Amino acid sequence: MMGLDGPLLDQQFLKRLDRLALNARMAIKGDMGGNRKSRSKGSSIEFSDFREYIPGDDFRRIDWNAYARFERLFVKLFMEEREASITVFLDVSASMNWGQPNKGVLAKQLAAVLVYIALANFDRVAVVGIQDKPATYLPYFSGKQGFWRALKFIEGLKFDGKTSLCSAIKECPILKPNGGISIMITDLFSKDGYKQALEYLQYLKQEVTLIHLMAPQELDPELSGSLRLVDVEGEEAKDVIVTPGVLKAYRKALDEFLNDVRAFCYARGINYVLASSANSLEEVVFHNLMKPGLVR
């Protein structure tokens, strides 16, 4: 994996994603054949398509004739299975372009991974860059061949400006109140908070996942002496003298904030993942996202 000026994903890593799927608890409304259970039951026994077998699929739906031809397992899809509309919200404000390793690099990599998995499972996906408003977006599309266009779009996103998650989500022009999956990748540095943004997504019948990225310097700062701290989004500066007592107070405030985020998400049924930009993409995907069952 390379930085912001190099390729986000390599072919070898993409191959490892082919057998993964985004896990959704809710039934999904949709219009075309995919890999999600729909509420529409009218033509549930009508054959629609095939897709490659994923661990956990019903063995009774394996097409053994296809296995004999291709020596790979495929399952039959029926008309009650529909594509999900998956929206990946990527915080592209200035605070994301910070940290060692840089939060923005991992954020873009994760957005690309989620798009790839969604497309590989016949879902529709859109990517929205958010600041204090929707900065730019790639409308919903499907088909695995569209991944490279999405990758180019994600690679081209610039980190700049301020964060207002509530305003950005509420002004997003592509969200519709007919259900789907929304995944937000952000450091949660937002001047208007984050709770109303997540609640609004749920109001639109979205199953919500919050991927909270922080730099190791934010999670466990190693500072001392007289410093001038500058807000990268507000450009406000504050002179401080960092003592052990100040660091202790910071860590206490951080723990309280993270506990409040976890408690809010748990109470609302929102999937919450905290990840450090010090972790590799492989660690985040195959541990942070897989352990709680967000991907399978």
Disulfide bonds with the S-S distance in Angstrom:
none
